[in-house]
Every structure is written in C-alpha cells, then in structure tokens.
Amino acid sequence: MSLSSLLVERMEISRNTPTRDTLGGTTPSWSVVASDVVCRRVTPRGSDDSSIGKRSSFSAVKLNCLPAADILRNDRVTIGGTIYDVIFVGDALGGTPYVHHKQALIEAHS
C-alpha cells in the first residue's frame, strides 16, 4: 500500500502575514498558501475519528502529508470545515530534509 493511497483527506493551508494597523501594532491576516493538499489525520487513539476537532485533555491530532506540502509551524489548516493550528512539523522518520512524509501536530483552533 502506497503512502498516497493512505492520504484520503484534503486540506487548505493558511499562513499569517500580519499587517500594520493605524496605531503601529499588527493585525493578523491569514492568506491561503496551498489548497487541495492531500493529508490524513490520525487521532491519539488510532482510527477513532469521533474525537477529531474536539478539545480534550490531549487535543493534538497527528497530520500526515507528502514531503512537498508547504506547511510550517504556526500555520493554520482547514480540513472538512474545521480550522486547526499547526503546533509542530517534522519528518515522520526523523530525516532532514523531509524524505518519506511530513508529520505535523495540529490542534482545533479556539
């Protein structure tokens, strides 16, 4: 079974590019950097999808995607209408650069 066949969901990746406000501060401004990116969420309990997107004592969900996915820590991803904050991005096998696939930890945006 190939990795691509396991990536059964699609995500949109957004990145914050803050803009200056009239008082000299910054205002968040989220721009889509990639859409229709193949991915797969993996809950901490394995394949039980009932807790995806809900807050719990451990609310982070693993996200797997191809190495070419333009996803960074502090980005936001939208999957199935739910917005998630990206809290970590790394290579699933510990390699640098990303060789096999990227793995991120995401948390439902509050």
C-alpha positions as CSV (number, residue, x, y, z in Angstrom):
1,M,0.0,0.0,0.0
2,S,1.5,3.3,-1.0
3,L,1.6,6.4,1.1
4,S,-0.5,8.3,-1.4
5,S,-3.4,5.8,-1.0
6,L,-3.5,6.5,2.7
7,L,-3.8,10.2,2.4
8,V,-7.6,10.3,2.0
9,E,-8.4,13.9,3.1
10,R,-7.8,17.3,1.6
11,M,-6.6,20.4,3.5
12,E,-6.1,24.1,2.9
13,I,-3.0,25.7,4.4
14,S,-3.1,29.3,5.6
15,R,-0.2,31.5,6.8
16,N,-0.3,34.6,8.9
17,T,1.2,37.7,7.3
18,P,0.5,40.4,9.8
19,T,-0.4,43.9,8.6
20,R,0.2,47.2,10.4
21,D,-2.7,48.9,12.0
22,T,-3.2,52.7,12.4
23,L,-1.7,52.6,15.9
24,G,1.5,51.0,14.8
25,G,0.6,47.5,16.0
26,T,-0.1,44.5,13.9
27,T,-3.3,42.7,12.9
28,P,-3.3,39.0,11.9
29,S,-4.0,38.5,8.2
30,W,-4.4,34.9,7.1
31,S,-3.6,34.0,3.4
32,V,-4.1,30.7,1.7
33,V,-0.7,29.3,0.6
34,A,-1.9,25.9,-0.6
35,S,-5.3,24.2,-1.2
36,D,-6.4,20.7,-2.1
37,V,-3.4,19.2,-0.3
38,V,-3.7,15.5,0.4
39,C,-3.3,14.5,4.0
40,R,-4.6,12.2,6.8
41,R,-5.5,13.0,10.4
42,V,-4.6,10.4,13.0
43,T,-6.2,10.6,16.4
44,P,-4.3,9.7,19.5
45,R,-6.5,6.7,19.9
46,G,-5.8,5.3,16.4
47,S,-8.6,5.2,13.9
48,D,-11.4,6.5,16.2
49,D,-12.4,9.7,14.3
50,S,-15.1,10.7,16.8
51,S,-12.8,13.0,18.7
52,I,-11.3,14.8,15.7
53,G,-11.8,18.5,16.1
54,K,-12.9,18.4,19.8
55,R,-11.0,19.7,22.7
56,S,-9.8,17.1,25.3
57,S,-7.0,16.8,27.8
58,F,-4.8,15.8,24.9
59,S,-6.3,17.8,22.0
60,A,-3.4,17.4,19.4
61,V,-4.0,15.3,16.4
62,K,-1.3,13.9,14.1
63,L,-1.4,15.0,10.5
64,N,0.4,13.2,7.8
65,C,1.2,14.7,4.3
66,L,3.6,14.4,1.5
67,P,7.1,16.0,1.8
68,A,6.3,18.7,-0.8
69,A,3.4,20.1,1.3
70,D,4.1,23.8,2.2
71,I,3.2,23.5,5.9
72,L,5.0,25.3,8.7
73,R,4.7,25.6,12.5
74,N,2.2,28.4,13.3
75,D,0.3,27.9,10.1
76,R,-3.4,27.0,10.1
77,V,-5.0,24.2,8.2
78,T,-8.7,23.7,7.3
79,I,-9.9,20.1,6.9
80,G,-13.6,19.3,6.4
81,G,-14.6,22.8,7.6
82,T,-12.6,22.6,10.9
83,I,-9.7,25.0,11.4
84,Y,-6.6,23.7,13.2
85,D,-3.5,25.5,14.5
86,V,-0.2,23.8,13.4
87,I,1.9,23.3,16.6
88,F,4.8,21.2,15.2
89,V,6.1,19.9,11.8
90,G,8.7,17.3,11.4
91,D,9.7,14.3,9.2
92,A,8.0,11.1,10.3
93,L,11.2,9.1,10.1
94,G,13.5,11.8,11.6
95,G,15.2,12.6,8.4
96,T,16.3,16.0,7.1
97,P,15.2,17.2,4.6
98,Y,11.7,15.6,4.6
99,V,12.2,12.3,2.8
100,H,9.3,10.0,3.4
101,H,6.4,12.2,4.6
102,K,5.8,15.2,6.8
103,Q,4.1,14.7,10.1
104,A,2.5,17.6,12.0
105,L,0.7,18.1,15.2
106,I,-2.4,20.1,14.9
107,E,-5.0,21.4,17.4
108,A,-8.5,22.6,16.8
109,H,-8.5,26.4,16.7
110,S,-10.3,28.1,19.5
